[in-house]
Amino acid sequence: MSALQKYMTVHDDDLGYIARFKSAALDDFQQRVTGVNGVEVLRIATALDPRYKTLPCLSPEEKDQTWMAIEEKLSVAVCH
């Protein structure tokens, strides 16, 4: 989601029709995924994927929260 948002951001050197397309597509996309970024399970799945384990799309605080959630879930699973 973050990569799509990054690539669909309008830049000064974009042609008019491309800028309009990017703007419309990004607005539509953001309306469709509002609140999805906060879903913990998506963050955990991303962190466990070797391609994205550094979580480049998250802030340092969100990264810490994600790794703490993984540790918490692991400790619960080990206890059972």
C-alpha positions as CSV (number, residue, x, y, z in Angstrom):
1,M,0.0,0.0,0.0
2,S,2.8,2.4,0.9
3,A,4.6,1.7,-2.4
4,L,1.5,2.4,-4.4
5,Q,1.0,5.6,-2.5
6,K,4.6,6.6,-3.1
7,Y,4.4,5.9,-6.9
8,M,1.1,7.6,-7.3
9,T,2.2,10.9,-5.7
10,V,2.0,13.7,-8.2
11,H,5.3,15.3,-9.1
12,D,6.1,18.7,-10.7
13,D,7.4,17.1,-13.8
14,D,4.3,14.9,-14.4
15,L,2.3,15.8,-17.5
16,G,-1.2,17.2,-16.9
17,Y,-3.2,14.1,-17.7
18,I,-0.8,11.9,-15.7
19,A,-1.1,14.2,-12.7
20,R,-4.9,14.1,-12.9
21,F,-4.9,10.3,-13.2
22,K,-2.5,9.9,-10.3
23,S,-4.5,12.3,-8.1
24,A,-7.8,10.6,-8.9
25,A,-6.4,7.1,-8.5
26,L,-4.7,7.9,-5.2
27,D,-7.8,9.6,-3.8
28,D,-9.9,6.6,-4.7
29,F,-7.3,4.2,-3.3
30,Q,-7.1,6.1,0.0
31,Q,-10.9,6.1,0.4
32,R,-10.9,2.3,-0.1
33,V,-8.2,1.5,2.4
34,T,-8.9,4.0,5.1
35,G,-8.0,2.3,8.4
36,V,-6.4,-0.7,6.8
37,N,-2.9,0.4,7.7
38,G,-3.7,0.1,11.3
39,V,-4.6,-3.5,11.1
40,E,-2.1,-5.4,13.2
41,V,-2.3,-8.7,11.3
42,L,-1.2,-6.9,8.1
43,R,1.8,-5.4,9.8
44,I,2.7,-8.7,11.3
45,A,2.4,-10.5,8.0
46,T,4.6,-7.8,6.4
47,A,7.2,-8.1,9.1
48,L,7.4,-11.9,8.7
49,D,7.8,-11.6,4.9
50,P,11.6,-11.7,4.3
51,R,11.3,-9.2,1.5
52,Y,9.8,-6.5,3.8
53,K,11.1,-7.5,7.3
54,T,12.7,-4.1,7.7
55,L,9.2,-2.6,7.5
56,P,10.4,0.4,5.3
57,C,6.8,1.7,5.0
58,L,6.3,2.2,8.7
59,S,7.5,4.9,11.1
60,P,10.0,3.8,13.8
61,E,7.2,3.8,16.4
62,E,5.0,1.6,14.3
63,K,7.9,-0.8,13.6
64,D,8.5,-1.1,17.4
65,Q,4.8,-1.8,18.0
66,T,4.8,-4.4,15.3
67,W,7.8,-6.3,16.6
68,M,6.4,-6.1,20.2
69,A,3.1,-7.6,19.0
70,I,5.0,-10.4,17.3
71,E,7.0,-11.1,20.5
72,E,3.8,-11.1,22.5
73,K,2.0,-13.5,20.2
74,L,5.1,-15.8,20.2
75,S,5.2,-15.8,24.0
76,V,1.5,-16.7,24.2
77,A,1.9,-19.5,21.7
78,V,4.9,-20.9,23.5
79,C,3.0,-20.9,26.8
80,H,0.2,-23.0,25.3
